[in-house]
Amino acid sequence: MKIKVVVHDAEEGGFWAEVPAIPGCATQGETMDELIRNLHEAIEGCLAVD
């Protein structure tokens, strides 16, 4: 499954991202690798909620 995410530079350093197709689904990470790992977890968690 492909899901579009929007990645932003965080003011305090690192990155944060949001998933426009899933309201309220967002996460952050100090590196892009950490952000991607966190995105997988956040998306899975948001989709698991009824």
N, C-alpha and C positions, 0 to 999 in steps of 0.2 A: 504494500500500500504506500502511495506517495502522499505526503501531507506538506503543504507549503508552510514555512515558518518565516518570520521576520526577525532578523538579528540586529541588535543595537549595541553600540559601545556604551558600557556603563560609566557614569561620571566618576565613580570611585575606582575604576579599573575593571578589567574583565569585560564580560559581555552579558546581555540578557536577551531573551527571545520570547516571542509570543506566537501562538498558533491561531490565526484569524478564524479558522473554521470551527474552533472549539473555544467558545467564550470562557474567559477566566483561566485558560491554560497558558501558563508562562513559567519560566525558570531562568536561572542564571548560572554562570560559571566563570572561574578565574581565567581559564584557557578555552580555546575553541573545542578541544577534545573533551574537556569536562562539560562544557555546555551541551555538546551533542549527546553525551551519556545521560545527562540530566533531562534533556528533551525526551529521550526514549522513555525514561521513567515517568515523566510528567504526562506524556501523551497516553501511555498505558493506564496510568491512574485516572486520568480524566475520562477515558473511554469506559473504564470499569464501573464508574458511578452511574447509577440509574437515574 
